[in-house]
């Protein structure tokens, strides 16, 4: 004999509760959507660097911020800066920037691809102003610890009016090119060029120096533009000088 469930519930004194058949599927759908949304935010949403302003975020705005680096005041236009954190007034340990050869023009939407390029002949120059409290300057480190290891510590004539230093195996500098030059202000330029592990990116050259106000300057450009080293250095110095409030 087949017993109806309703008769059984009635016999036991229970109550019958009706439930909609779509509640459980809807609940599962909401949970799945929440999980998918979480994964999307994790993979494509803002990162910690985004919230802190440390993610690359170029802008065409020429608005300036009054920034102090180790006490030195600089008024820097936003379109030269790479990160949003460098566009607020106040103290900064470093301000990474970029500009485009030949005139060191700031970022603009029309030149966005040029600024993002890492080709062997890319025209973008990356430079950073930062706190520099090292005991020795980069030039002094080269004179004391690197130049004596060269094949010819006195150097030899290099390209474009530079003095070149070559290094043998086991020196730690055998895969690098080092150049020096006397500048018109009496200071010495020391520059290092390294090839990228990826041949598609070519070689880059870097100069590190300490400015008169004790701010450290590092700038980097593609070796393909080494012939312009003197003009580039002068333009970088002039650009930075323009950041000092009159």
The 8 nearest C-alpha neighbors of each residue, nearest first, counted from 0:
[[1, 2, 3, 4, 6, 7, 5, 10],
 [0, 2, 3, 4, 6, 7, 5, 8],
 [3, 1, 4, 0, 7, 6, 5, 8],
 [2, 4, 6, 5, 7, 1, 8, 0],
 [5, 3, 7, 6, 8, 2, 9, 1],
 [4, 6, 8, 7, 3, 9, 15, 10],
 [7, 5, 9, 3, 4, 8, 10, 2],
 [6, 8, 4, 10, 5, 9, 11, 3],
 [9, 7, 13, 5, 11, 10, 6, 12],
 [10, 8, 12, 6, 7, 11, 13, 5],
 [9, 11, 7, 8, 12, 6, 13, 5],
 [12, 10, 8, 9, 13, 7, 6, 14],
 [11, 13, 9, 10, 8, 14, 7, 6],
 [14, 12, 8, 11, 9, 15, 10, 7],
 [15, 13, 16, 8, 12, 9, 11, 5],
 [14, 16, 17, 13, 8, 5, 9, 4],
 [17, 15, 14, 18, 13, 19, 8, 5],
 [16, 18, 15, 19, 20, 14, 22, 5],
 [19, 17, 20, 16, 22, 21, 23, 15],
 [18, 20, 21, 22, 17, 23, 16, 24],
 [19, 21, 22, 18, 23, 24, 17, 25],
 [20, 22, 24, 19, 23, 25, 26, 18],
 [23, 21, 25, 24, 20, 19, 26, 18],
 [22, 24, 26, 25, 21, 27, 20, 19],
 [25, 23, 27, 26, 21, 22, 28, 20],
 [24, 26, 28, 22, 23, 27, 21, 29],
 [25, 27, 23, 29, 28, 24, 22, 30],
 [28, 26, 24, 30, 25, 29, 31, 23],
 [27, 29, 25, 31, 26, 30, 32, 24],
 [30, 28, 32, 26, 27, 31, 33, 25],
 [31, 29, 33, 27, 32, 28, 34, 26],
 [32, 30, 28, 34, 33, 29, 35, 27],
 [31, 33, 35, 29, 30, 34, 36, 28],
 [34, 32, 36, 30, 31, 35, 37, 29],
 [35, 33, 37, 31, 36, 32, 30, 38],
 [36, 34, 32, 38, 37, 33, 31, 39],
 [37, 35, 39, 33, 34, 38, 32, 40],
 [38, 36, 34, 40, 35, 39, 41, 33],
 [37, 39, 41, 35, 36, 40, 42, 34],
 [38, 40, 36, 42, 41, 37, 43, 35],
 [41, 39, 44, 37, 43, 38, 42, 36],
 [40, 42, 38, 39, 44, 43, 37, 45],
 [43, 41, 39, 40, 38, 44, 37, 45],
 [44, 42, 40, 39, 41, 45, 38, 46],
 [43, 45, 40, 41, 42, 46, 39, 38],
 [46, 44, 49, 47, 43, 50, 40, 48],
 [47, 45, 49, 48, 44, 50, 41, 54],
 [46, 48, 50, 49, 51, 45, 53, 52],
 [49, 47, 53, 51, 46, 54, 50, 52],
 [50, 48, 46, 52, 54, 47, 51, 45],
 [49, 51, 47, 48, 52, 46, 45, 53],
 [50, 52, 48, 49, 53, 47, 84, 54],
 [51, 53, 84, 83, 49, 50, 54, 48],
 [54, 52, 48, 51, 82, 49, 84, 55],
 [53, 55, 49, 48, 52, 82, 56, 83],
 [56, 54, 82, 81, 57, 53, 83, 52],
 [55, 57, 82, 81, 54, 83, 58, 52],
 [58, 56, 81, 55, 82, 78, 80, 106],
 [57, 59, 78, 60, 56, 106, 77, 107],
 [58, 60, 78, 107, 106, 61, 108, 57],
 [59, 61, 78, 58, 62, 77, 76, 63],
 [60, 62, 76, 77, 78, 63, 59, 79],
 [63, 61, 76, 60, 77, 64, 78, 75],
 [62, 64, 76, 75, 77, 74, 61, 65],
 [63, 65, 88, 86, 74, 87, 75, 66],
 [66, 64, 74, 88, 73, 89, 72, 75],
 [65, 67, 89, 73, 88, 90, 72, 64],
 [66, 68, 72, 90, 71, 70, 89, 73],
 [67, 69, 71, 70, 91, 92, 90, 130],
 [68, 70, 71, 130, 67, 92, 214, 90],
 [69, 71, 68, 67, 72, 90, 66, 212],
 [72, 70, 67, 68, 69, 73, 212, 214],
 [71, 73, 67, 66, 70, 65, 243, 68],
 [74, 72, 243, 66, 242, 65, 75, 67],
 [75, 73, 65, 242, 64, 63, 243, 244],
 [74, 76, 63, 242, 64, 73, 77, 65],
 [77, 75, 63, 61, 62, 78, 79, 64],
 [76, 78, 80, 79, 61, 62, 63, 60],
 [79, 77, 59, 58, 106, 60, 105, 61],
 [80, 78, 105, 96, 77, 97, 76, 106],
 [81, 79, 96, 77, 78, 82, 95, 85],
 [80, 82, 96, 57, 55, 56, 95, 79],
 [83, 81, 55, 56, 84, 53, 85, 80],
 [82, 84, 52, 85, 86, 56, 53, 81],
 [83, 85, 52, 82, 86, 87, 53, 51],
 [86, 84, 83, 82, 87, 94, 80, 91],
 [87, 85, 83, 64, 84, 77, 88, 63],
 [88, 86, 64, 85, 84, 89, 65, 66],
 [89, 87, 65, 64, 66, 86, 90, 67],
 [88, 90, 66, 67, 87, 65, 91, 64],
 [91, 89, 67, 66, 68, 92, 88, 69],
 [90, 92, 93, 68, 67, 89, 66, 94],
 [93, 91, 130, 129, 68, 90, 94, 69],
 [92, 94, 129, 91, 128, 130, 95, 127],
 [93, 95, 128, 127, 85, 129, 96, 91],
 [96, 94, 127, 81, 126, 80, 93, 128],
 [97, 95, 80, 81, 126, 79, 127, 125],
 [96, 98, 125, 124, 79, 126, 80, 123],
 [99, 97, 103, 105, 124, 104, 123, 79],
 [98, 100, 123, 103, 104, 122, 124, 101],
 [101, 99, 103, 102, 122, 123, 98, 104],
 [100, 102, 103, 99, 122, 104, 231, 227],
 [103, 101, 100, 104, 99, 234, 98, 231],
 [104, 102, 99, 98, 100, 101, 105, 234],
 [103, 105, 99, 98, 102, 106, 100, 101],
 [106, 104, 98, 79, 78, 103, 107, 99],
 [105, 107, 78, 59, 79, 98, 58, 110],
 [106, 108, 59, 110, 109, 111, 105, 58],
 [109, 107, 111, 110, 59, 106, 58, 112],
 [108, 110, 107, 111, 112, 106, 113, 59],
 [109, 111, 113, 107, 108, 112, 114, 106],
 [112, 110, 108, 114, 113, 109, 107, 115],
 [113, 111, 115, 114, 110, 116, 109, 108],
 [114, 112, 116, 110, 111, 115, 123, 122],
 [113, 115, 111, 112, 123, 116, 110, 99],
 [116, 114, 112, 113, 111, 117, 123, 121],
 [117, 115, 113, 114, 118, 121, 112, 123],
 [118, 116, 200, 121, 119, 115, 120, 199],
 [117, 119, 121, 200, 120, 116, 199, 201],
 [120, 118, 201, 200, 121, 221, 117, 202],
 [119, 121, 118, 223, 221, 122, 224, 222],
 [122, 120, 118, 123, 119, 116, 117, 221],
 [123, 121, 100, 99, 120, 124, 113, 221],
 [122, 124, 99, 114, 121, 98, 100, 125],
 [125, 123, 220, 98, 97, 219, 99, 126],
 [126, 124, 97, 219, 218, 96, 123, 220],
 [125, 127, 218, 96, 217, 97, 95, 219],
 [128, 126, 95, 217, 94, 216, 96, 129],
 [127, 129, 216, 94, 93, 215, 214, 95],
 [130, 128, 93, 215, 92, 214, 131, 127],
 [129, 131, 214, 92, 69, 215, 68, 93],
 [132, 130, 215, 214, 133, 129, 213, 209],
 [131, 133, 134, 130, 213, 215, 135, 214],
 [134, 132, 135, 131, 136, 137, 130, 215],
 [133, 135, 132, 136, 131, 139, 140, 137],
 [136, 134, 133, 139, 140, 137, 138, 132],
 [135, 137, 139, 138, 140, 209, 133, 134],
 [136, 138, 140, 139, 208, 207, 141, 135],
 [137, 139, 141, 136, 140, 189, 142, 208],
 [140, 138, 142, 136, 141, 137, 135, 143],
 [141, 139, 137, 143, 138, 142, 144, 135],
 [140, 142, 145, 138, 139, 144, 143, 146],
 [141, 143, 139, 146, 140, 144, 138, 145],
 [144, 142, 140, 141, 139, 145, 146, 147],
 [143, 145, 141, 140, 142, 146, 147, 148],
 [144, 146, 141, 148, 147, 143, 142, 140],
 [145, 147, 148, 149, 142, 152, 141, 144],
 [148, 146, 152, 149, 145, 144, 143, 142],
 [149, 147, 146, 145, 150, 170, 152, 166],
 [150, 148, 166, 152, 151, 146, 165, 147],
 [151, 149, 166, 165, 152, 167, 148, 164],
 [150, 152, 149, 154, 153, 164, 155, 165],
 [153, 151, 149, 147, 154, 146, 150, 148],
 [152, 154, 151, 155, 146, 164, 149, 147],
 [155, 153, 164, 151, 152, 163, 162, 156],
 [154, 156, 163, 162, 157, 164, 153, 151],
 [157, 155, 162, 163, 161, 158, 154, 160],
 [156, 158, 163, 162, 161, 155, 160, 159],
 [159, 157, 160, 161, 156, 162, 226, 163],
 [158, 160, 161, 226, 157, 225, 228, 227],
 [161, 159, 158, 157, 162, 156, 180, 226],
 [162, 160, 157, 180, 159, 158, 179, 178],
 [163, 161, 157, 156, 179, 178, 155, 154],
 [162, 164, 178, 157, 155, 154, 177, 156],
 [165, 163, 154, 177, 149, 178, 155, 166],
 [166, 164, 149, 150, 176, 163, 167, 177],
 [167, 165, 149, 173, 150, 172, 170, 164],
 [166, 168, 173, 170, 150, 169, 165, 149],
 [169, 167, 173, 170, 166, 171, 172, 174],
 [168, 170, 171, 167, 173, 172, 166, 148],
 [171, 169, 172, 168, 167, 173, 166, 148],
 [170, 172, 169, 173, 168, 174, 166, 167],
 [173, 171, 175, 170, 174, 166, 167, 168],
 [172, 174, 166, 167, 168, 175, 171, 170],
 [175, 173, 172, 176, 193, 166, 194, 171],
 [176, 174, 193, 172, 173, 192, 177, 191],
 [175, 177, 192, 191, 165, 193, 178, 164],
 [178, 176, 191, 164, 190, 163, 192, 175],
 [177, 179, 163, 190, 162, 189, 161, 164],
 [178, 180, 189, 162, 188, 161, 190, 163],
 [179, 181, 188, 161, 187, 162, 182, 189],
 [182, 180, 187, 186, 188, 185, 183, 179],
 [183, 181, 186, 185, 184, 187, 180, 188],
 [182, 184, 185, 181, 186, 187, 180, 233],
 [185, 183, 182, 186, 181, 187, 233, 188],
 [184, 186, 183, 182, 181, 187, 188, 180],
 [187, 185, 182, 184, 181, 188, 183, 180],
 [188, 186, 181, 182, 180, 189, 185, 179],
 [187, 189, 180, 179, 181, 190, 182, 186],
 [190, 188, 179, 178, 138, 206, 187, 180],
 [191, 189, 206, 178, 205, 177, 179, 188],
 [190, 192, 177, 205, 204, 176, 178, 206],
 [193, 191, 204, 176, 203, 175, 205, 177],
 [194, 192, 175, 202, 203, 204, 195, 176],
 [193, 195, 202, 201, 203, 196, 192, 175],
 [194, 196, 197, 202, 201, 200, 198, 193],
 [197, 195, 198, 194, 200, 201, 199, 202],
 [196, 198, 195, 199, 200, 201, 194, 202],
 [199, 197, 201, 200, 196, 195, 194, 202],
 [198, 200, 197, 201, 118, 119, 195, 117],
 [201, 199, 119, 118, 198, 117, 197, 195],
 [202, 200, 119, 198, 199, 195, 194, 203],
 [201, 203, 194, 222, 193, 195, 221, 119],
 [204, 202, 221, 222, 192, 220, 193, 194],
 [205, 203, 192, 220, 191, 222, 219, 221],
 [206, 204, 219, 191, 190, 218, 192, 207],
 [205, 207, 190, 218, 217, 189, 208, 219],
 [208, 206, 217, 216, 137, 205, 218, 209],
 [209, 207, 216, 215, 137, 210, 217, 206],
 [208, 210, 215, 213, 214, 216, 136, 211],
 [209, 211, 213, 214, 212, 215, 208, 216],
 [210, 212, 213, 209, 214, 215, 208, 216],
 [213, 211, 210, 214, 71, 209, 215, 70],
 [214, 212, 210, 211, 209, 215, 131, 130],
 [215, 213, 210, 130, 212, 131, 209, 129],
 [214, 216, 209, 131, 129, 128, 130, 208],
 [217, 215, 128, 208, 207, 127, 209, 214],
 [218, 216, 207, 127, 126, 206, 208, 215],
 [219, 217, 126, 206, 125, 205, 127, 216],
 [218, 220, 205, 125, 204, 124, 126, 206],
 [221, 219, 124, 204, 203, 222, 125, 205],
 [220, 222, 203, 223, 224, 204, 202, 120],
 [223, 221, 203, 225, 224, 202, 204, 220],
 [222, 224, 221, 120, 225, 119, 202, 226],
 [225, 223, 222, 226, 227, 221, 228, 120],
 [224, 226, 222, 228, 227, 223, 221, 159],
 [227, 225, 224, 228, 159, 223, 158, 229],
 [226, 228, 225, 230, 229, 224, 231, 159],
 [229, 227, 231, 225, 230, 226, 232, 224],
 [228, 230, 232, 231, 227, 233, 226, 182],
 [231, 229, 233, 227, 232, 228, 234, 235],
 [232, 230, 228, 234, 229, 233, 227, 235],
 [231, 233, 235, 229, 234, 230, 228, 236],
 [232, 234, 230, 236, 231, 235, 237, 229],
 [235, 233, 237, 231, 236, 232, 238, 230],
 [236, 234, 238, 232, 237, 233, 231, 239],
 [235, 237, 233, 239, 234, 238, 240, 232],
 [236, 238, 234, 240, 235, 239, 233, 241],
 [239, 237, 241, 235, 240, 236, 234, 242],
 [238, 240, 236, 242, 241, 237, 235, 243],
 [241, 239, 237, 242, 238, 243, 236, 235],
 [240, 242, 238, 239, 243, 237, 244, 74],
 [243, 241, 74, 239, 73, 240, 75, 244],
 [242, 244, 73, 241, 240, 74, 245, 72],
 [245, 243, 74, 242, 73, 72, 241, 65],
 [244, 243, 241, 242, 74, 240, 73, 72]]
